[in-house]
C-alpha cells in the first residue's frame, strides 16, 4: 500500500474518532476563555480562531470571552504609568480604565475579523452591551482601593442568546456595567467567562492558559492530572496544592460545575489546535473538572 494511501486512511481514522464527540456536542453551548500566549503569538491566535470556527460550523454554539492583560499593560506603560497589581488584580484608576476599555475593544474587533476571515459570522460586544455583565466595585482585604475593578453581580444573557440564534459567534470583552453608578468596570476575564458559562448552563467551559493543566507537583510535568471531580479539586485546594494563578482558576472551575456547567477544562493554549485535541480525540489533553455525580470523562483517560 502506498504511503499516500496510508496517510489518507490515517486521516479517515481521525474523522471517525471525532464522530461521537461531534454528535455529543451538537447544539451545545461552549464557552472559550481566550487569553495568555495564545493571544500574543500570531500562529496560536490563528489556531484558536480556526478551532472555534470549526466548532461553530459542525453545529456547536461557541462563545469567546477574551482578556488582553499584556496589551493593556503595554499601553499603560506607554502612557507613562506603571502597571500595578494587588492579589492578581489590576489596580484600575480612571485613566487605566479608559486604556483598558480602548485596548479590549480593539482586541475584540481583531478577533471578530479573524472569525469572519474563517467564514463564520461573529459579533463583538462588551459586558456593558445589553446589560450582559452587571457589576459592583470589588473590595479586597486591608482596605486598599483598587479602583474600577468589578465583581459580577448578575448576568443577562439575552443579547448573547439572540446573537447565537441569529447564527453569530459572540466575542465578549470583560468590561462590566456598574449596578448603581452605570460606570465601566474592569472584570477579570476568568471571572467573566465563569459567570457567563453559569448563566448559559454551558456544556463546556474551557480556559486556555499558559500551562498544560493542573499538576500534583507544579515542578514535575509528569504529574499532570487528567481529571478531577469537584470534591477532589476542593481537597486539592485545601491541601495547599493550588498556588499562584491556579487557585482562582480552580475556584472558578468549581463554582461553574456547582452552578450547572457540565464540564470545565484547563488547556495549554500554547499547543496548536488544543481545542480540537481536547474535544475530538479519545485521549484529550489538559485537565478536566467534572461533578462528583457525573460519569467519568468519556475520553477514557
C-alpha positions in Angstrom: 0.0 0.0 0.0 1.4 3.4 -0.9 2.5 5.9 1.7 -0.2 8.3 0.4 -2.9 5.8 0.9 -1.7 5.1 4.5 -1.9 8.9 5.1 -5.5 9.1 3.8 -6.5 6.1 6.0 -5.0 7.8 9.0 -6.9 11.0 8.2 -10.1 9.0 7.9 -9.4 7.3 11.3 -9.1 10.8 12.9 -12.5 11.8 11.5 -14.1 8.5 12.7 -12.6 9.1 16.2 -14.2 12.6 16.2 -17.7 11.4 15.2 -19.1 10.5 18.7 -17.8 13.8 20.1 -19.4 15.8 17.2 -22.6 14.0 18.0 -22.2 14.6 21.7 -21.7 18.4 21.5 -24.0 19.2 18.5 -26.2 22.1 19.5 -24.4 22.6 22.9 -23.1 25.9 24.2 -19.3 26.0 24.6 -17.6 28.9 26.4 -13.9 29.5 25.4 -12.0 31.8 27.7 -9.2 33.0 25.5 -6.0 34.5 26.9 -2.3 34.1 27.6 0.2 33.3 24.9 -2.5 32.3 22.5 -3.4 35.9 22.2 0.1 37.3 21.5 1.5 34.6 19.2 0.1 35.0 15.7 0.2 31.3 14.8 -1.5 30.4 18.0 -4.1 33.1 17.5 -5.0 31.7 14.1 -5.1 28.2 15.5 -7.6 29.1 18.2 -9.9 31.1 15.9 -9.8 28.3 13.3 -10.7 25.8 16.0 -13.6 27.9 17.2 -14.8 28.4 13.6 -14.8 24.6 13.1 -16.8 24.1 16.3 -19.4 26.5 15.0 -19.5 25.0 11.5 -20.1 21.5 12.8 -23.1 22.6 14.9 -21.9 23.8 18.3 -22.8 27.2 19.9 -19.4 28.7 20.8 -18.9 31.9 22.8 -15.5 33.5 23.1 -14.6 35.5 26.3 -11.2 37.2 26.0 -8.8 39.1 28.0 -6.0 41.4 27.0 -3.9 41.9 30.0 -0.4 42.0 28.4 -1.6 44.5 25.8 -3.3 46.7 28.4 0.0 46.8 30.5 1.9 47.8 27.4 -0.3 50.8 26.7 -0.4 51.8 30.4 3.5 51.9 30.3 3.3 53.9 27.0 1.1 56.4 28.8 3.8 57.0 31.3 2.3 54.9 34.1 3.5 51.7 35.7 1.0 48.7 35.8 0.1 47.7 39.4 -1.5 44.6 40.6 -2.8 43.6 44.0 -3.7 39.9 44.7 -3.5 39.3 40.9 -6.0 42.1 40.2 -5.0 45.2 38.1 -5.3 48.4 40.0 -7.6 50.4 37.7 -7.9 54.1 38.2 -9.9 56.2 35.8 -7.1 56.6 33.3 -6.3 52.9 33.3 -9.9 52.1 32.9 -10.0 54.2 29.7 -6.9 52.5 28.4 -8.3 49.0 29.3 -11.6 49.6 27.5 -9.8 51.0 24.4 -7.4 48.1 24.2 -10.1 45.4 24.9 -12.4 46.8 22.2 -9.5 46.8 19.7 -8.6 43.2 20.6 -12.3 42.3 20.4 -12.7 43.6 16.8 -9.5 42.0 15.7 -10.9 38.6 16.8 -14.2 39.3 15.0 -12.2 40.0 11.9 -10.4 36.7 12.2 -13.7 34.8 12.7 -15.1 36.5 9.6 -12.0 35.6 7.6 -12.7 31.9 8.5 -16.2 32.1 7.1 -18.1 32.5 10.4 -20.3 35.4 11.3 -19.1 37.0 14.6 -20.2 40.0 16.7 -18.0 41.7 19.2 -19.6 43.1 22.4 -18.6 44.0 25.9 -20.3 43.1 29.1 -21.9 46.6 29.0 -24.0 45.8 26.0 -27.5 44.7 26.8 -26.6 44.7 30.5 -24.8 41.4 29.9 -22.5 41.9 33.0 -23.7 44.0 35.8 -21.1 44.6 38.5 -20.3 46.2 41.8 -17.0 47.6 42.9 -14.6 44.8 44.0 -13.3 45.0 47.5 -10.1 43.4 48.8 -8.8 43.0 52.3 -6.8 45.6 54.1 -9.0 48.5 53.0 -7.0 49.0 49.7 -9.0 50.7 47.0 -8.1 49.1 43.6 -10.3 51.4 41.6 -12.7 50.4 38.8 -12.4 46.6 39.3 -15.7 44.9 39.0 -17.2 41.9 40.7 -20.0 40.3 38.6 -23.4 40.6 40.4 -25.7 39.3 37.7 -25.7 38.2 34.1 -28.3 38.9 31.5 -27.6 36.5 28.5 -30.5 37.8 26.4 -28.3 39.6 23.9 -25.8 36.7 23.7 -28.6 34.2 23.0 -30.1 36.5 20.4 -26.8 36.6 18.5 -26.3 32.8 18.7 -29.9 32.3 17.4 -29.1 34.6 14.5 -26.0 32.4 13.7 -23.3 34.7 15.1 -20.4 33.8 17.4 -20.4 36.3 20.3 -17.0 37.6 21.1 -17.1 39.2 24.5 -14.6 41.5 26.3 -14.8 41.7 30.1 -16.0 45.2 30.8 -19.0 45.3 33.1 -21.6 48.0 33.8 -21.8 49.3 37.4 -25.0 48.2 39.1 -25.7 51.5 40.7 -23.4 54.1 39.0 -23.5 52.7 35.4 -19.7 53.2 35.1 -17.4 50.9 33.2 -15.6 48.3 35.4 -12.7 46.1 34.5 -13.7 42.4 35.2 -11.2 39.6 35.4 -11.7 37.6 32.2 -11.7 34.2 34.0 -14.5 35.5 36.3 -16.5 36.9 33.4 -16.2 33.6 31.4 -17.3 31.6 34.5 -20.3 33.9 35.2 -21.4 33.7 31.5 -21.0 29.9 31.5 -23.1 29.6 34.6 -25.9 31.8 33.1 -25.8 29.8 29.9 -25.7 26.4 31.7 -22.9 25.6 29.2 -21.9 22.1 28.3 -18.2 23.1 28.4 -16.2 25.9 29.8 -12.6 25.9 28.5 -9.8 28.0 30.0 -6.9 28.4 27.6 -3.8 29.0 29.7 0.0 29.0 29.6 0.3 25.7 31.5 -0.7 22.1 30.5 -3.3 21.8 33.2 -3.3 21.0 36.9 -0.2 19.3 38.3 0.1 17.4 41.6 3.7 18.8 41.7 4.0 22.1 39.8 7.7 21.4 39.3 7.1 18.0 37.7 5.3 17.9 34.3 4.8 14.1 34.7 2.3 14.8 37.5 -0.3 16.3 35.2 -3.8 15.4 36.4 -6.1 14.5 33.6 -9.4 14.6 35.6 -10.6 15.9 38.9 -14.1 15.7 40.4 -15.3 18.8 42.3 -14.6 17.1 45.6 -11.1 16.2 44.6 -10.5 19.7 43.4 -11.7 21.1 46.7 -9.4 18.7 48.6 -6.5 19.7 46.3 -7.0 23.3 47.3 -7.5 22.6 51.0 -4.2 20.6 51.0 -2.4 23.8 49.7 -1.5 22.3 46.3 -3.1 25.1 44.2 -0.7 28.0 44.3 -0.4 31.2 42.3 -2.8 31.8 39.4 -4.1 28.2 39.6 -6.0 28.8 42.9 -8.6 31.3 41.5 -8.8 29.3 38.3 -9.7 26.1 40.1 -12.2 28.1 42.3 -13.9 29.3 39.1 -14.0 25.7 37.8 -15.6 24.5 41.0 -18.2 27.4 41.0 -19.1 26.7 37.4 -19.7 23.0 38.0 -21.7 23.7 41.1 -23.9 26.1 39.1 -24.9 23.9 36.1 -21.9 23.8 33.8 -21.4 20.2 32.7 -17.5 20.1 32.4 -14.7 22.6 32.8 -11.3 22.2 31.1 -7.9 23.8 31.7 -5.9 23.5 28.5 -2.5 24.6 27.3 -3.2 27.4 24.8 0.4 27.2 23.6 -0.4 23.9 21.8 -1.7 24.5 18.4 -5.3 23.3 17.9 -5.5 22.4 21.6 -9.3 22.8 21.5 -9.7 20.2 18.7 -7.4 17.8 20.5 -9.5 18.1 23.7 -12.9 18.0 22.1 -12.4 15.3 19.4 -9.8 12.8 20.4 -10.1 9.9 22.8 -7.1 10.8 24.9 -7.6 14.6 25.0 -5.2 17.0 26.7 -5.2 19.2 29.8 -7.2 18.8 33.0 -11.0 18.1 33.1 -13.1 19.0 36.1 -16.4 17.2 36.5 -19.2 17.0 39.0 -19.0 14.2 41.6 -22.1 12.5 40.3 -21.0 12.7 36.6 -19.9 9.7 34.8 -16.1 9.6 34.4 -14.9 11.6 31.5 -15.7 9.9 28.2 -12.2 10.2 26.8 -11.4 7.2 28.9 -8.3 8.7 30.4 
